[in-house]
Amino acid sequence: MKFKVPVISIVGRSNSGKTTLIVKLVKELKSRGYKVATIKHSHHHFELDTEGKDSWLHTQAGADAVVVASQNMTGIIRQSPKAPPLTEIINTYLQDVDIVVVEGYKTEAIPKVEVFRSEISTELVCRDDKYLIAVVGDKNPGISVPFFPIDDKISTIIDFLLNLRNKS
């Protein structure tokens, strides 16, 4: 996959702490002056629009795409028969950021950090994935990628990720 900006995927089982880690990563990256985008992969139907609002009415009328733009925010709602490829999302809409952090996309050929909680599972989701670059968790799974304790300073994990990005 060829992206125009660096991409890192945070993977793990449900309730392992993926979102919590992403929030910490975003806050730390922003504090260092980076422009950050996030993408959440969902297997479920979801709604971005509020029933009764103009944009919802546009969608209900059959618009294939609805854009809501204001002074400081833009939202795009597109109807699609299937999820667009990750490369299309990033290369079309997120070219102006420094890094993209995605939640999920565990089968994609992108660098992954797995969040591992031993009380949730005894096995990693991406144990044999050649794109797994690190594990953040409560117990070291004993594999050949760096391990960071879940309660480590987030700056340690960010430094590791930025160092990898600078090497590529």
Secondary structure, 3 states (H helix, E strand, C coil): CCCCCCEEEEEECCCCCHHHHHHHHHHHHHHCCCCEEEEECCCCCCCCCCCCCHHHHHHHHCCCEEEEECCCCEEEEECCCCCCCHHHHHHHHCCCCCEEEEECCCCCCCCEEEEECCCCCCCCCCCCCCCEEEEEECCCCCCCCCEEECCCCHHHHHHHHHHHHHHC
